[in-house]
Amino acid sequence: MREKETVVITGMGAVSPIGSTVEELWDSVVTGRCGIAPITRYDTTDRKVKLAGEVRDLDLSLYLDSKDARRMDRYSQYAVAAAVQAMQDAGITEPAPDTPFEARMRWGCMMASGIGGLRTIEEEQMRGVEKGFDRVSPFFIPKTIANMGAAHIAIRYGLHGACTCAVTACASAANAIADAYRMISDGYADLILAGGAESALTPLGMGGFTSLKALTAAEDPDRASIPFDKERSGFVMGEGAGALVLESLSHAQKRGAKIYAELTGCGITCDAYHMTAPMPGGTGAAACMQMALADAGIESPEAVDYINAHGTSTQMNDSCESAAIRKVFGSHADPGKEGCLKVSSTKSMTGHLLGASAAIEAIVTVKAIQQQFLPPTVNYRIPDPECELDVVPGKGYSHPIRTALSNSFGFGGHNVTLAFGAYDLTEGE
């Protein structure tokens, strides 16, 4: 049987409500800055939901010329911006025109999106009603379809290997990263850029989630996205993109790449229970975490130091995820116990980025390991007996982290857990 390849992270890029680079994102996490604020994209006067996590400080001209930007929906723009950052961070340049096709057949791109070009759909629907549907933009379809973020990145970098777009709602980016991990681990690829992008902060997108009663109507940004807090009342929509360059260890070492951490395993399950509600008791989520632990070769649950939780700030998600964590980790999850498991939700700062959330959270988890720092659950005030965990309330702090998990759960019962581990330079010697 072929020996599995070790998979490492060598580059990262981020566009988020709390920073449009990885450095800005991480600085916000360390300082506990919340990016939730009143919506500016459209008039919310007669709308129930007033708050969101908007990307506010992205200079697109650093990544795209104006012509290319006009031919992309906002989610694709975010995808390309995060990808360029990640590739630059990994020391990878765009190919020369004469680069042989075969040279990058083992390099790929897996950039997910849960919804795709919703903004373009809304704009072109209105144009069609006003001027006739045969006069919608010729770029309507390529701006709308969810795979185009991945396609634009592959075109830019000449990535001729696998190029896909996982669409599993809020677990999309985690599925993309897991797929990339498995392809590299099994020897089918050397390098894959993986992550997710989303921009559904539109009147229709927000209206749909509002009608579903998934979003909070809170108007105080400090009491809106409050995962695990007893007063939580729904999630806050966010937007952005995250990208990670994954490589086999041998490939990374051959080109002298820096290594942030190791992606050691993944778990993927489906509740197969309900369109939007998680399985009671978190059974599917627990099985997913157990699968990730087994895949990573983690025999003792006590070896896990930190979990970046899905933690959406909805009543059902947070209580079910808490139950799942306690089912898997037992007394190790008891808050107050020395050396207990730490669990936090950085959605308290970013809001919920839907198909991009898992990519941003994977980056935060990798940085937590690299910097030995626990990201906080900001604005947490009132404990909920159904969420009895050490949620790193209020402020983060330095703490030993060797092994960490990142959970992502999506509508339809999609569950993904990614396992990350610290990489020791001596391992490759």
C-alpha positions as CSV (number, residue, x, y, z in Angstrom):
1,M,0.0,0.0,0.0
2,R,1.3,3.4,-1.0
3,E,2.5,5.6,1.9
4,K,0.5,8.7,2.4
5,E,2.1,12.1,1.7
6,T,2.4,14.6,4.5
7,V,0.3,17.7,3.7
8,V,1.5,21.2,4.8
9,I,0.3,24.8,4.5
10,T,2.8,27.1,2.7
11,G,0.7,30.2,1.9
12,M,-2.4,32.0,3.0
13,G,-4.6,34.9,1.9
14,A,-7.6,36.5,3.4
15,V,-10.4,39.0,2.7
16,S,-12.7,39.5,5.6
17,P,-14.8,42.0,7.6
18,I,-11.9,42.3,10.1
19,G,-9.0,42.6,7.6
20,S,-8.2,42.2,4.0
21,T,-4.9,40.5,4.5
22,V,-3.9,37.6,6.8
23,E,-1.8,40.0,8.9
24,E,-4.8,42.4,9.4
25,L,-7.1,39.5,10.1
26,W,-4.8,38.0,12.7
27,D,-4.2,41.4,14.4
28,S,-8.0,41.8,14.7
29,V,-8.3,38.3,16.3
30,V,-5.5,39.1,18.8
31,T,-7.1,42.4,19.7
32,G,-10.6,41.0,19.7
33,R,-11.9,43.5,17.1
34,C,-15.5,42.9,15.9
35,G,-16.2,43.7,12.3
36,I,-20.0,43.8,12.6
37,A,-21.6,47.1,11.8
38,P,-24.6,48.7,10.1
39,I,-25.2,47.6,6.5
40,T,-24.0,50.1,3.9
41,R,-24.7,48.2,0.7
42,Y,-28.4,49.0,0.5
43,D,-31.0,50.9,2.4
44,T,-32.2,49.0,5.5
45,T,-34.9,51.4,6.6
46,D,-37.7,49.0,6.1
47,R,-35.7,45.8,6.7
48,K,-35.6,43.7,9.9
49,V,-31.9,43.0,9.7
50,K,-29.6,46.1,10.0
51,L,-26.2,44.6,10.7
52,A,-23.6,42.6,8.7
53,G,-19.9,41.9,8.4
54,E,-19.0,43.8,5.3
55,V,-15.6,43.9,3.6
56,R,-14.8,47.6,3.9
57,D,-11.1,48.1,3.2
58,L,-10.1,46.0,0.2
59,D,-8.1,47.7,-2.5
60,L,-9.0,45.5,-5.5
61,S,-6.5,47.3,-7.8
62,L,-3.8,45.4,-6.0
63,Y,-5.1,42.2,-7.5
64,L,-7.2,43.0,-10.5
65,D,-7.2,45.5,-13.3
66,S,-10.5,47.4,-13.8
67,K,-11.5,45.4,-16.9
68,D,-11.1,42.0,-15.3
69,A,-12.9,43.2,-12.1
70,R,-15.9,44.4,-14.1
71,R,-16.2,40.9,-15.5
72,M,-16.4,39.2,-12.1
73,D,-19.1,39.1,-9.5
74,R,-17.9,40.4,-6.1
75,Y,-17.4,36.8,-4.7
76,S,-15.0,36.1,-7.6
77,Q,-13.1,39.3,-7.0
78,Y,-12.7,38.3,-3.3
79,A,-11.6,34.8,-4.4
80,V,-8.9,36.1,-6.7
81,A,-7.7,38.7,-4.1
82,A,-7.3,36.0,-1.4
83,A,-5.6,33.6,-3.9
84,V,-3.1,36.2,-5.1
85,Q,-2.1,36.9,-1.5
86,A,-1.8,33.1,-0.8
87,M,0.3,32.4,-3.9
88,Q,2.6,35.4,-3.2
89,D,2.9,34.3,0.4
90,A,3.9,30.8,-0.9
91,G,6.5,32.3,-3.2
92,I,4.6,31.2,-6.4
93,T,4.5,33.5,-9.4
94,E,2.2,33.5,-12.5
95,P,3.5,31.3,-15.3
96,A,5.3,32.7,-18.3
97,P,3.4,32.4,-21.6
98,D,5.7,29.6,-22.7
99,T,5.2,27.5,-19.5
100,P,4.6,23.9,-20.7
101,F,1.1,22.5,-20.1
102,E,2.6,19.5,-18.3
103,A,4.5,21.7,-15.8
104,R,1.5,22.4,-13.7
105,M,-0.7,19.4,-14.3
106,R,0.0,18.4,-10.7
107,W,-1.1,21.9,-9.4
108,G,-4.7,22.6,-8.9
109,C,-7.4,24.9,-7.4
110,M,-10.4,24.1,-5.3
111,M,-12.2,27.3,-4.5
112,A,-15.6,26.9,-3.0
113,S,-18.7,29.1,-2.8
114,G,-22.0,28.3,-1.2
115,I,-24.1,30.6,-3.4
116,G,-22.0,32.2,-6.1
117,G,-22.9,35.3,-8.0
118,L,-26.1,36.4,-6.2
119,R,-25.4,40.1,-6.7
120,T,-25.2,39.6,-10.5
121,I,-28.4,37.5,-10.5
122,E,-30.3,40.4,-8.8
123,E,-28.8,43.1,-11.1
124,E,-29.5,41.2,-14.3
125,Q,-33.0,40.1,-13.3
126,M,-33.8,43.8,-12.9
127,R,-32.1,44.6,-16.2
128,G,-34.1,41.9,-17.9
129,V,-37.4,43.1,-16.6
130,E,-36.7,46.7,-17.7
131,K,-35.0,46.0,-21.1
132,G,-35.9,42.5,-22.1
133,F,-34.1,39.3,-21.1
134,D,-32.2,39.0,-24.4
135,R,-30.4,42.1,-23.4
136,V,-28.9,40.9,-20.1
137,S,-25.1,41.1,-19.9
138,P,-23.2,38.5,-21.9
139,F,-21.2,38.0,-18.7
140,F,-24.3,37.1,-16.7
141,I,-23.6,33.4,-16.7
142,P,-19.8,33.4,-16.2
143,K,-20.2,36.0,-13.4
144,T,-22.9,34.0,-11.7
145,I,-21.9,30.4,-11.7
146,A,-20.2,29.3,-8.5
147,N,-17.1,27.7,-10.1
148,M,-15.8,30.8,-11.7
149,G,-13.8,31.9,-8.7
150,A,-11.8,28.7,-9.1
151,A,-11.6,29.1,-12.9
152,H,-10.3,32.7,-12.7
153,I,-7.5,31.6,-10.3
154,A,-6.6,28.6,-12.4
155,I,-6.4,30.7,-15.6
156,R,-4.2,33.3,-13.9
157,Y,-1.7,30.8,-12.5
158,G,-1.8,28.1,-15.2
159,L,-3.1,25.5,-12.8
160,H,-3.9,22.6,-15.1
161,G,-4.6,19.9,-12.5
162,A,-8.0,19.4,-10.7
163,C,-10.1,22.6,-10.6
164,T,-13.3,22.3,-8.6
165,C,-15.9,24.2,-6.6
166,A,-17.4,22.4,-3.6
167,V,-21.0,23.6,-2.9
168,T,-22.1,22.4,0.5
169,A,-23.5,25.6,2.0
170,C,-21.6,26.7,5.1
171,A,-19.2,23.7,4.9
172,S,-18.2,24.5,1.3
173,A,-14.6,25.8,1.9
174,A,-13.9,23.0,4.4
175,N,-15.0,20.5,1.8
176,A,-12.6,22.1,-0.7
177,I,-9.7,22.0,1.7
178,A,-10.5,18.4,2.6
179,D,-10.7,17.4,-1.0
180,A,-7.3,19.1,-1.7
181,Y,-5.8,17.3,1.4
182,R,-6.9,13.9,0.1
183,M,-5.7,14.5,-3.4
184,I,-2.3,15.5,-2.2
185,S,-2.1,12.9,0.5
186,D,-3.0,10.2,-1.9
187,G,-0.4,11.3,-4.4
188,Y,-2.6,12.7,-7.2
189,A,-1.3,16.3,-6.8
190,D,1.7,18.2,-5.5
191,L,0.1,21.6,-4.8
192,I,-3.5,22.8,-4.6
193,L,-4.8,26.3,-3.7
194,A,-8.0,25.7,-1.7
195,G,-10.5,27.8,0.1
196,G,-13.8,29.6,-0.4
197,A,-15.4,32.9,-1.3
198,E,-18.8,34.4,-0.7
199,S,-20.6,37.7,-1.1
200,A,-24.4,37.4,-0.5
201,L,-24.9,40.7,1.3
202,T,-27.7,41.7,-1.1
203,P,-31.3,42.6,-0.6
204,L,-32.5,39.2,-1.8
205,G,-29.8,37.2,0.0
206,M,-30.4,38.9,3.3
207,G,-34.2,38.7,2.8
208,G,-34.0,35.0,2.2
209,F,-32.1,34.3,5.4
210,T,-34.3,36.8,7.3
211,S,-37.5,35.0,6.2
212,L,-35.9,31.7,7.2
213,K,-35.5,33.3,10.7
214,A,-31.8,32.4,10.7
215,L,-30.5,36.0,11.1
216,T,-30.5,38.1,14.3
217,A,-32.5,41.3,14.3
218,A,-30.3,42.7,17.0
219,E,-29.1,46.3,16.3
220,D,-26.3,46.5,18.8
221,P,-23.1,45.2,17.0
222,D,-21.7,44.0,20.4
223,R,-24.8,41.8,21.1
224,A,-25.5,40.5,17.6
225,S,-23.1,37.7,16.8
226,I,-22.7,36.1,20.2
227,P,-22.0,32.4,19.8
228,F,-22.7,30.1,22.9
229,D,-24.2,33.1,24.8
230,K,-27.6,32.4,26.3
231,E,-29.0,35.5,24.6
232,R,-28.0,34.5,21.1
233,S,-30.7,35.0,18.5
234,G,-29.4,34.1,15.1
235,F,-26.3,34.7,13.0
236,V,-24.9,37.8,11.4
237,M,-24.2,37.6,7.7
238,G,-20.6,38.2,6.6
239,E,-18.6,38.1,3.4
240,G,-15.1,37.5,2.1
241,A,-12.7,34.9,1.0
242,G,-9.9,32.7,2.3
243,A,-7.2,30.8,0.4
244,L,-4.6,28.3,1.6
245,V,-1.8,26.8,-0.5
246,L,-1.5,23.1,0.4
247,E,1.5,21.0,-0.7
248,S,3.0,17.7,-0.1
249,L,5.9,18.0,2.3
250,S,8.4,16.7,-0.2
251,H,7.3,19.3,-2.9
252,A,7.4,22.1,-0.4
253,Q,10.9,21.1,0.8
254,K,12.1,20.7,-2.8
255,R,11.3,24.4,-3.6
256,G,12.4,25.7,-0.1
257,A,9.0,26.9,0.9
258,K,8.2,28.1,4.5
259,I,5.7,25.9,6.3
260,Y,3.0,27.2,8.6
261,A,1.5,24.0,9.9
262,E,0.5,20.5,8.9
263,L,-3.0,19.5,7.8
264,T,-3.2,16.1,9.4
265,G,-6.7,14.8,8.7
266,C,-10.3,15.4,8.0
267,G,-13.7,14.1,8.7
268,I,-16.8,14.4,6.5
269,T,-20.3,13.2,7.4
270,C,-23.9,14.1,6.7
271,D,-26.7,14.3,9.2
272,A,-29.2,13.3,6.5
273,Y,-31.9,14.7,8.9
274,H,-33.3,18.1,7.9
275,M,-32.9,20.8,5.3
276,T,-31.6,23.4,7.8
277,A,-31.6,22.0,11.4
278,P,-28.7,19.9,12.8
279,M,-29.3,16.4,14.1
280,P,-30.4,16.6,17.8
281,G,-27.6,15.8,20.1
282,G,-25.0,16.6,17.5
283,T,-24.6,12.9,16.5
284,G,-23.5,13.7,12.9
285,A,-21.1,16.4,14.1
286,A,-19.6,14.1,16.7
287,A,-19.0,11.4,14.2
288,C,-17.3,13.9,11.9
289,M,-14.9,15.0,14.7
290,Q,-14.2,11.4,15.6
291,M,-13.4,10.6,11.9
292,A,-11.0,13.6,11.7
293,L,-9.2,12.4,14.8
294,A,-8.9,8.9,13.4
295,D,-7.7,10.2,10.1
296,A,-5.1,12.3,11.8
297,G,-3.9,9.4,13.9
298,I,-4.9,11.2,17.1
299,E,-5.6,8.4,19.6
300,S,-6.4,10.4,22.6
301,P,-9.0,13.3,22.6
302,E,-6.9,15.0,25.3
303,A,-4.2,15.6,22.7
304,V,-6.5,18.3,21.1
305,D,-5.8,21.7,22.6
306,Y,-8.2,23.9,20.7
307,I,-11.3,23.8,18.5
308,N,-12.3,26.7,16.2
309,A,-16.0,26.0,16.4
310,H,-18.6,26.4,13.7
311,G,-20.4,28.5,16.4
312,T,-22.9,30.5,14.4
313,S,-24.8,32.1,17.3
314,T,-28.1,30.3,16.5
315,Q,-29.8,28.4,19.3
316,M,-29.7,25.0,17.6
317,N,-26.2,25.1,16.1
318,D,-24.4,26.1,19.3
319,S,-26.2,23.7,21.6
320,C,-25.9,20.8,19.2
321,E,-22.2,21.5,18.5
322,S,-21.6,21.8,22.2
323,A,-23.3,18.4,22.8
324,A,-21.2,16.9,20.0
325,I,-17.9,18.2,21.5
326,R,-18.8,16.8,24.9
327,K,-19.7,13.5,23.3
328,V,-16.3,13.2,21.7
329,F,-14.1,14.8,24.3
330,G,-15.9,13.9,27.6
331,S,-14.3,15.4,30.7
332,H,-11.5,17.0,28.6
333,A,-14.2,19.6,27.6
334,D,-15.1,20.4,31.2
335,P,-14.5,24.2,31.7
336,G,-12.3,25.1,34.6
337,K,-10.4,21.9,34.6
338,E,-6.7,22.3,34.3
339,G,-5.6,21.7,30.7
340,C,-9.2,21.6,29.5
341,L,-10.1,21.8,25.8
342,K,-10.5,25.4,24.6
343,V,-13.3,26.1,22.1
344,S,-14.0,29.5,20.5
345,S,-16.0,31.0,17.6
346,T,-14.4,33.7,15.6
347,K,-17.7,34.3,13.9
348,S,-18.2,36.5,16.9
349,M,-15.9,38.9,15.1
350,T,-16.5,38.2,11.4
351,G,-20.1,37.1,11.3
352,H,-20.9,34.1,9.2
353,L,-19.2,34.1,5.8
354,L,-21.2,31.1,4.5
355,G,-19.2,29.3,1.9
356,A,-16.0,31.3,2.8
357,S,-16.3,30.8,6.6
358,A,-14.3,27.6,6.8
359,A,-11.4,29.0,4.9
360,I,-11.0,32.1,7.1
361,E,-11.4,29.9,10.2
362,A,-8.8,27.4,8.9
363,I,-6.4,30.4,8.5
364,V,-7.2,31.5,12.0
365,T,-6.6,28.0,13.3
366,V,-3.3,27.7,11.6
367,K,-2.2,31.1,12.9
368,A,-3.3,30.1,16.4
369,I,-1.0,27.1,16.2
370,Q,1.9,29.1,14.8
371,Q,1.5,32.0,17.3
372,Q,0.5,29.8,20.3
373,F,-2.5,32.1,20.9
374,L,-6.1,31.2,21.6
375,P,-8.6,33.3,19.5
376,P,-11.5,34.6,21.7
377,T,-15.2,34.5,21.5
378,V,-15.8,38.3,21.8
379,N,-18.8,39.9,23.4
380,Y,-19.7,36.6,25.2
381,R,-21.4,37.6,28.5
382,I,-24.1,35.2,29.6
383,P,-23.3,31.4,29.9
384,D,-25.8,28.9,28.6
385,P,-26.0,25.6,30.5
386,E,-26.5,23.9,27.1
387,C,-23.1,25.2,25.9
388,E,-20.9,24.3,28.9
389,L,-17.5,24.8,27.4
390,D,-14.4,27.0,27.9
391,V,-15.2,29.4,25.0
392,V,-12.3,31.7,25.6
393,P,-14.7,34.6,26.4
394,G,-13.9,38.2,25.7
395,K,-10.1,38.2,25.1
396,G,-7.7,35.7,23.7
397,Y,-4.4,34.8,25.3
398,S,-1.2,32.9,24.8
399,H,-1.6,29.2,25.3
400,P,0.3,26.0,24.1
401,I,-1.4,24.6,21.0
402,R,0.0,21.6,19.2
403,T,-3.2,20.1,17.8
404,A,-6.4,21.9,16.8
405,L,-9.6,21.2,14.9
406,S,-11.8,23.5,12.8
407,N,-15.5,22.6,12.5
408,S,-17.8,23.6,9.7
409,F,-21.5,22.5,9.4
410,G,-23.9,23.5,6.6
411,F,-27.6,23.5,5.7
412,G,-28.5,20.0,4.4
413,G,-26.6,18.4,7.3
414,H,-23.1,18.7,5.7
415,N,-20.4,18.3,8.4
416,V,-16.6,18.7,7.9
417,T,-13.9,18.8,10.5
418,L,-10.3,19.7,9.6
419,A,-7.4,18.6,11.9
420,F,-4.2,20.7,12.0
421,G,-0.9,20.1,13.8
422,A,2.2,22.1,14.6
423,Y,5.0,21.5,12.1
424,D,8.5,21.0,13.6
425,L,11.4,21.8,11.3
426,T,13.2,18.8,12.6
427,E,10.5,16.5,11.2
428,G,11.8,17.1,7.7
429,E,15.5,16.4,8.6
